[in-house]
Amino acid sequence: MTPFPLSSAALLKSAADRVRSARPELADGLDLSSAQALRTVRAGLHGPRTAPADEALAVVVIRRLDLPRWVCETCAFALALAPGEREAWRRSFTRTVYLAGSPANLRERFAFAHVAGDDSVAWAGPAPGAETAALRRLLKAFEAAHELTAQRSATVTVPGRPGTRPPAHRELYIATARVSVTGALVHLNHLLAEAVLDGLIGPGDRLTLRFVPRLTGLGAQLALLRVDTDVHRPDELQAYAALTTEV
Amino acid sequence: MNVPPRKNVLLAPVTVTPTKPLTPSHLKGLLWTDVMFRATAPLAAVTYRYSHTTYHVTEQTVGFWEYLDRTHGETDYTQLSEEEIGELYVRHRAEGRPQSAEVLRPYREAVEHGGWVHPASERMLRLWAGHYERLGMHDPGLREHQPPGLGLEEMVERLGTVGLVLDQRQCGGPVYLDLTRYGMPLRRIVTADGRPNYLACALRELLPLVPWYDEVVLLYDRELDADYRLLHRVLTSLGPPVRRVPIGRVPIEGKITSARHGGWRDHTAGALLRASDATDAAAGADGDDALRLGMRLYFIATLGPGQQQSFRHDLLRHCLTVAARLLRRSRSAAGAGDLAGALEPHRRGHAYVDPYRLACSLLGKGRPAPDPSLLSAVFL
């Protein structure tokens, strides 16, 4: 992957690349040339009527949120997926729902794929929606409307024994201005999951979380971006999270 | 002879918020509870807990008060009928305008700290007290300040110590009652912006009360069954047996609707009382006695615990006539005077007396005339 600086062309390319890598068979027939065209494509791909019932869906059950820990555990969950699960989840754009719930109260009734060591968060799937329907019926959508507050930068180590390549150290930037805690989870989850599936993040890697109001003017060399509609300008794109090249 | 000790029984019915007129569904619940209370009193030490103070802080009530002050300003509510106040409530609900926790805060604080009640609800409660009096219902303190034993934070903390709460306020989320370990759904009790619902209020009231009793009876609308199953599970964990008594609503012309939509004209408690004044039974020597017994025969024995039968003025009138006849027969009956003996068979393994079985026992061909002491203790 070639490193790139942040620019509006990079935002558009990033968003288009994401569609191409998740659904290569569709990408040729889609217009990915502008932010507006991308938005139309996304609406078509994620619309409730078009989402097939067998689309892979991950479920995150959150009791208490500690963002650095959650980043770590999200990577651990994605790293442990079987090849078939990885493939299916990538094709569904790493679709994930976030629910409020207490993993310790649910473990006897539901089989989780991964549970954080302190029982603060648990993951189920990714699997066709029917497999997690009972769990989703029991719980409620995770609500965290507060704006994400900037925290001191923190470095976490991705769990697991390093594989063939030596552990890397990258920075993980997160936008906070007008981004709710729930919004930040969505952005980080997609970025981290897709970075793991693409092999950018591996066991033993270190990630330094940096909180900034907006990623504008980020001088760092970037490896992966999370792009969505701009909080101020609905026709433009904004980077909400970014993973840098090795530091 | 060994006399078993009298049990302490708590009756905790769901309250009717004083924002709209009493409808047949409300009357049914109130009469049901009244008969249960008065029939259980000779057999057990029974407490009838019915605190409006506890539930005034729910959105339904403080939201209405804020609406009235915003849209009507200075108004002499003492001159309004319950139907007129109810019309204002229907307009408030139709407005559908969201009210933030911040807008409602002064009202919640006034209830919590000063026992304040808006004059519109004060008027409504005064009118209801009149209906209670006329119907011979025990007044459980309609206009008294009866704050719950726990504050909101204390309640959340108490649930937290037994692992039954999920509190996500630190990141801008709500507070949930969490019984998922029993396979019961997560239920929000305080919104993210700090608004408690009626279940939070019920928990503030009942958590500290329940351990003092040998038996607790929850009476509620069938529509609230899912919430009352949760409440039942929480309270059961505190010790005493908890009984759920769901009571079906009374459909009007086949439809069960909430009072917030209106549609109660000619069916309010006031309207029914006015209509009953014109009946032969009321005109007779028995006056209010026939009204009191007849209402109980209709709303308890005739309608039963379900909600299949729509309200029928003619059946209510018929019950008033039957009541007048029963009263005449009762006066000429000898009366064994064994009140406890008459009530005991209707307990069926629990401490409280089942109002439906008891009321039905008065009816039917060939039954002996009811004992006057039973009627005066329970039905008049």
Interface residues (C-beta under 8 A of the other chain):
Chain A: I62 R63 R64 L65 A100 G101 S102 N105 L106 E108 R109 R137 L138 L139 K140 F142 E143 A144 A145 H146 S180 V181
Chain B: G163 L166 Q168 C171 G172 G173 P174 Y176 D178 T180 R181 G183 M184 P185 L186 R188 A192
